[in-house]
Amino acid sequence: MTKSMHVLVTGATGFIGYHTVMALLDAGHSIRFGVRNKKKMEGLYHPHGVDTSDCAVCEITDKVGIEAALQGCDAVVHTAAFVSLDKNKAELIYRTNVTGTELVIGTAVEMGIHSIVHVSSSTAYFDPFAPVIDETTPLAEPDTPYGRSKADSAKFVGGLVEGGARIATSYPTGVIGPDDPGLSEGNEAFAIFFNMSFVNTSTGAQFIDVRDLARAHVLMLEQHKTGPYLVAGHFRSWEELGLLLDRITGRKLRKLKIPGAVLRQLGSAVDFAARFFPIETPLTREGVTYASQWVYVDDRKVRDELKLEFMPLEDSLADTISWLARAGHIDEDWAQDIA
């Protein structure tokens, strides 16, 4: 039987953080909630009867606050990050993701915590010219703010591992699923598909259910894993995905076919316009580059080592669509035929 651990989870009110907390509680572990907003935390967990009295309210860039948060913990899962493809937020993206990782993970290692999971992104490995991406692929050298922040964070953690620290890093692809405290990037994309139009472009996309990712984090902690683990899930071409969504909903999406090169030009135009006008959209050059030049990510390492079986993509999409409808993000009609 696995010994119960007291785990600090940073970003506990985020999508990945919330599901990781619930998976850890289900596995018999206790939680210290690392959050910025105590009221948001209480509103998220109290309806489920979760005791949130052990919480640390601080910024992940606050060294004193992080040191206090880690006191008395056996393990840490660092999920907190700033996910944005907006070049205008480059400084905030870098400071939050890189400095935050250096403080949380670096301080945990200094304090002798031996069970650590760092949650990154598969964009840290993104190489549109690779035949396939796995843990042997060199880390990317991106020139985009978010991609660079993830790659530099990964390099920092890799250096600690080379020095003997035991840190497992998960690199998920597009994370989807129900019960999203906000509307995270992956789920937002599906809301756009249903509310506006589904874009059929080159290559495809890869999705991991947040509940599978959370289970992977629990197993990494319990087995004291170290090193990189791509957690990629299911790949589908954009055309295949559009047809699958039609089949699940029993309705036909409005589809727009745009060649990858054209889509990337549109992304560049949006980036240029955003220098002068506030624009909130995933249609940035960085975002559409990932969408139109994605390379298949092979995650057999995490599945083999942790004996993980991911839920079928059809079930994950059905749950995601149903939740989007219940939460008011898309029209209820999209989910009416989903069992």
For each residue, the residues with C-beta under 8 A, 3 or more apart:
1:
2: 27 28 222
3:
4: 28 29 30
5: 29 30 74 75 115 221 222
6: 29 30 31 32 72 73 74 75
7: 24 29 30 31 32 73 74 75 76 77 221
8: 31 32 34 56 69 70 73 75 76 77
9: 12 17 20 21 24 31 32 33 34 76 77 79
10: 17 34 60 69 76 77 78 79 80 100 104
11: 14 16 17 34 35 60 78 79 80 81
12: 9 17 18 21 31 33 34 35 41 55 79
13: 17 18 35 36 37 40 41 44 181
14: 11 17 18 79 80 81 181 182 184
15: 18 19 175 177 180 181 182 184 187 210
16: 11 19 20 79 119 172 175 210 213 214
17: 9 10 11 12 13 14 20 21 77 79 80
18: 12 13 14 15 21 22 44 179 181
19: 15 16 22 23 177 179 210 211 213 214
20: 9 16 17 23 24 77 79 213 214 217 218
21: 9 12 17 18 24 25 31 33 45 50
22: 18 19 25 26 48 50 214
23: 19 20 26 27 211 214 215 217 218
24: 7 9 20 21 27 29 31 77 217 218 221
25: 21 22 28 29 30 31 50
26: 22 23
27: 2 23 24 218 222
28: 2 4 25
29: 4 5 6 7 24 25 75 218 221
30: 4 5 6 7 25 54
31: 6 7 8 9 12 21 24 25 54
32: 6 7 8 9 54 55 56 69 72 73
33: 9 12 21 41 45 52 54 55 56
34: 8 9 10 11 12 55 56 58 60 69 80
35: 11 12 13 38 40 41 55 56 57
36: 13 57 58 59
37: 13 40 41 57
38: 35 41 42 55 57
39: 42 43
40: 13 35 37 43 44 181
41: 12 13 33 35 37 38 44 45 52 55
42: 38 39 45 46 52
43: 39 40 46 47
44: 13 18 40 41 47 181
45: 21 33 41 42 48 50 52
46: 42 43 49 50 52
47: 43 44
48: 22 45
49: 46
50: 21 22 25 45 46
51: 54
52: 33 41 42 45 46 55
53:
54: 30 31 32 33 51
55: 12 32 33 34 35 38 41 52
56: 8 32 33 34 35 65 68 69
57: 35 36 37 38
58: 34 36 62 65 66 68 69
59: 36 62 65
60: 10 11 34 66 78 80 96 99 100 103 104
61: 95 96 99 100 103
62: 58 59 65 66 103
63: 66 67 103 107
64: 67 68
65: 56 58 59 62 68 69
66: 58 60 62 63 69 70 103 104 107
67: 63 64 70 71 107 111
68: 56 58 64 65 71
69: 8 10 32 34 56 58 65 66 73
70: 8 66 67 73 76 107 108 111 113
71: 67 68 111
72: 6 32
73: 6 7 8 32 69 70 76 113
74: 5 6 7 113 115
75: 5 6 7 8 29 113 115 116 117 221
76: 7 8 9 10 70 73 104 105 108 113 115 116 117
77: 7 8 9 10 17 20 24 116 117 119 217 221
78: 10 11 60 100 101 104 105 116 117 118 119
79: 9 10 11 12 14 16 17 20 119
80: 10 11 14 17 34 60 96 100 104
81: 11 14 96 97 100 119
82: 89 92 93 96 97
83: 146 184 185
84: 89 92 93 145 146
85: 144 145 146 282 284 286 287
86: 89 145 274 280 284
87: 90 144 145 271 274 284 286
88: 274 275
89: 82 84 86 92 93 145
90: 87 93 94 145
91: 94 95
92: 82 84 89 95 96
93: 82 84 89 90 96 97 145 146 149
94: 90 91 97 98 99 145 148 149 152
95: 61 91 92 98 99 100
96: 60 61 80 81 82 92 93 99 100 149
97: 81 82 93 94 100 101 146 149 150 153
98: 94 95 101 102 149 152 153 156
99: 60 61 94 95 96 102 103
100: 10 60 61 78 80 81 95 96 97 103 104
101: 78 97 98 104 105 106 118 153 156 157
102: 98 99 105 106 153 156
103: 60 61 62 63 66 99 100 106 107
104: 10 60 66 76 78 80 100 101 107 108
105: 76 78 101 102 108 109 116 118 156 157 160 167
106: 101 102 103 109 110 156 160
107: 63 66 67 70 103 104 110 111
108: 70 76 104 105 111 113 116
109: 105 106 112 113 116 160 165 167
110: 106 107
111: 67 70 71 107 108
112: 109
113: 70 73 74 75 76 108 109 116
114: 166 224
115: 5 74 75 76 166 221 222 224
116: 75 76 77 78 105 108 109 113 165 166 167 168
117: 75 76 77 78 167 168 169 170 217 220 221
118: 78 101 105 153 157 167 168 169 170
119: 16 77 78 79 81 169 170 172 217
120: 124 150 153 154 157 169 170 171
121: 124 150 171 172
122: 125 126 133 171 172 173 206 230 232 297
123: 126 140 142 146 147 150 290
124: 120 121 139 140 147 150 151 153 154 171
125: 122 133 137 138 139 140 171 230 297
126: 122 123 133 140 142 147 290 295
127: 130 133 137 138 140 295
128: 289 293 294 295
129:
130: 127 133 137 295
131: 295
132: 295 296 297 298
133: 122 125 126 127 130 137 230 295 296 297 298
134: 137 230 297 298 299 300 301
135: 227 228 229 230 301
136:
137: 125 127 130 133 134
138: 125 127
139: 124 125 151 154 155 158
140: 123 124 125 126 127 147 151
141: 151
142: 123 126 147 148 151
143: 147 148
144: 85 87 147 148 285 286
145: 84 85 86 87 89 90 93 94 148 149 286
146: 83 84 85 93 97 123 149 150 286
147: 123 124 126 140 142 143 144 150 151 286
148: 94 142 143 144 145 151 152
149: 93 94 96 97 98 145 146 152 153
150: 97 120 121 123 124 146 147 153 154
151: 124 139 140 141 142 147 148 154 155
152: 94 98 148 149 155 156
153: 97 98 101 102 118 120 124 149 150 156 157
154: 120 124 139 150 151 157 158 169 171 228
155: 139 151 152 158 159
156: 98 101 102 105 106 152 153 159 160
157: 101 105 118 120 153 154 160 161 167 169
158: 139 154 155 161 162 228
159: 155 156 162 163
160: 105 106 109 156 157 163 165 167
161: 157 158 164 165 166 167 226 227
162: 158 159
163: 159 160
164: 161
165: 109 116 160 161 226
166: 114 115 116 161 224 225 226
167: 105 109 116 117 118 157 160 161 226 227
168: 116 117 118 220 221 225 226 227 229
169: 117 118 119 120 154 157 227 228 229
170: 117 118 119 120 213 216 217 220 229 231 302
171: 120 121 122 124 125 154 228 229 230 231 232
172: 16 119 121 122 175 208 213 231 232 233
173: 122 205 206 207 208 231 232 233 297
174: 185 186 189 205 206 207 208
175: 15 16 172 184 185 186 207 208 209 210 213
176: 186 187 190 207 208 209 210 316 317 320
177: 15 19 180 187 209 210 211 316 319 320 323
178: 319 320 322 323
179: 18 19 323
180: 15 177 183 184 187 210 323 327
181: 13 14 15 18 40 44
182: 14 15
183: 180 187 188 191 329
184: 14 15 83 175 180 187 188
185: 83 174 175 188 189 282
186: 174 175 176 189 190 207
187: 15 176 177 180 183 184 190 191 320 324 329
188: 183 184 185 191 192 282
189: 174 185 186 192 193 282
190: 176 186 187 193 194 317 320 321 324 330
191: 183 187 188 194 195 324 329 330
192: 188 189 195 196 197 282
193: 189 190 196 197 198 245 253
194: 190 191 253 321 324 330 331 334
195: 191 192 329 330 331
196: 192 193 254
197: 192 193 253 254 255 256
198: 193 242 245 253 254 255 256
199: 238 255 256 257 258 263 291
200: 238 239 242 255 256 257 258
201: 238 257 258 259 260 263 288 291 292
202: 238 259 260 292 293
203: 237 238 260 291 292 293 294 295
204: 235 236 237 238 240 241 294
205: 173 174 235 236 238 241 291 294
206: 122 173 174 232 233 234 235 236 294 296 297
207: 173 174 175 176 186 233 234 236 313 316 317
208: 172 173 174 175 176 212 213 231 232 233 234 310
209: 175 176 177 212 213 233 310 311 316 319
210: 15 16 19 175 176 177 180 213 214
211: 19 23 177 214 215 311
212: 208 209 215 216 231 233 308 310 311
213: 16 19 20 170 172 175 208 209 210 216 217 231
214: 16 19 20 22 23 210 211 217 218
215: 23 211 212 218 219 308
216: 170 212 213 219 220 229 231 302 306 308
217: 20 23 24 77 117 119 170 213 214 220 221
218: 20 23 24 27 29 214 215 221 222
219: 215 216 222 223 225 306 308
220: 117 168 170 216 217 223 225 229 306
221: 5 7 24 29 75 77 115 117 168 217 218 224 225
222: 2 5 27 115 218 219
223: 219 220 306
224: 114 115 166 221
225: 166 168 219 220 221 229 305 306
226: 161 165 166 167 168
227: 135 161 167 168 169
228: 135 154 158 169 171
229: 135 168 169 170 171 216 220 225 299 301 302 305
230: 122 125 133 134 135 171 297 298 299 301 302
231: 170 171 172 173 208 212 213 216 299 302
232: 122 171 172 173 206 208 235 297 298 299
233: 172 173 206 207 208 209 212 299 310 313
234: 206 207 208 310 313 316
235: 204 205 206 232 296 297
236: 204 205 206 207 240 241 244 313
237: 203 204 240 241
238: 199 200 201 202 203 204 205 241 242 291
239: 200 242 243
240: 204 236 237 243 244
241: 204 205 236 237 238 244 245
242: 198 200 238 239 245 246 253 255
243: 239 240 246 247
244: 236 240 241 247 248 313 314 317
245: 193 198 241 242 248 249 253 317 321
246: 242 243 249 250 251 252 253
247: 243 244 250
248: 244 245 314 317 318 321 338
249: 245 246 253 321 334 335 337 338
250: 246 247 337
251: 246 333 334 337
252: 246 255
253: 193 194 197 198 242 245 246 249
254: 196 197 198
255: 197 198 199 200 242 252
256: 197 198 199 200
257: 199 200 201
258: 199 200 201 262 263 266
259: 201 202 262 263
260: 201 202 203 263 264 292 293
261: 264 265 292
262: 258 259 265 266
263: 199 201 258 259 260 266 267 288 291 292
264: 260 261 267 268 285 288 289 292
265: 261 262 268 269
266: 258 262 263 269 270 283 288
267: 263 264 270 271 283 284 285 286 287 288 289
268: 264 265 271 272 285
269: 265 266 272 273
270: 266 267 273 274 279 281 283 284 285
271: 87 267 268 274 275 284 285
272: 268 269 275
273: 269 270 276 277 279
274: 86 87 88 270 271 277 278 279 284
275: 88 271 272
276: 273
277: 273 274
278: 274
279: 270 273 274
280: 86
281: 270 284
282: 85 185 188 189 192 287
283: 266 267 270 287 288
284: 85 86 87 267 270 271 274 281 287 288
285: 144 264 267 268 270 271 288 289
286: 85 87 144 145 146 147 267 289 290
287: 85 267 282 283 284 290 291
288: 201 263 264 266 267 283 284 285 291 292
289: 128 264 267 285 286 292 293
290: 123 126 286 287 293 294
291: 199 201 203 205 238 263 287 288 294
292: 201 202 203 260 261 263 264 288 289
293: 128 202 203 260 289 290
294: 128 203 204 205 206 290 291
295: 126 127 128 130 131 132 133 203
296: 132 133 206 235
297: 122 125 132 133 134 173 206 230 232 235
298: 132 133 134 230 232
299: 134 229 230 231 232 233 302 303
300: 134 303 304
301: 134 135 229 230 304 305
302: 170 216 229 230 231 299 305 306 308
303: 299 300 306 307 308 309 310
304: 300 301 307
305: 225 229 301 302
306: 216 219 220 223 225 302 303
307: 303 304
308: 212 215 216 219 302 303
309: 303
310: 208 209 212 233 234 303
311: 209 211 212 315 316
312: 315 316
313: 207 233 234 236 244 316 317
314: 244 248 317 318
315: 311 312 318 319
316: 176 177 207 209 234 311 312 313 319 320
317: 176 190 207 244 245 248 313 314 320 321
318: 248 314 315 321 322 338 339
319: 177 178 209 315 316 322 323
320: 176 177 178 187 190 316 317 323 324
321: 190 194 245 248 249 317 318 324 325 330 334 335 338
322: 178 318 319 325 326 335 338
323: 177 178 179 180 319 320 326 327
324: 187 190 191 194 320 321 327 329 330 334 335
325: 321 322 328 329 330 331 332 334 335
326: 322 323 335
327: 180 323 324
328: 325
329: 183 187 191 195 324 325
330: 190 191 194 195 321 324 325 334 335
331: 194 195 325 334
332: 325 335 336
333: 251 336
334: 194 249 251 321 324 325 330 331
335: 249 321 322 324 325 326 330 332 338
336: 332 333
337: 249 250 251
338: 248 249 318 321 322 335
339: 318
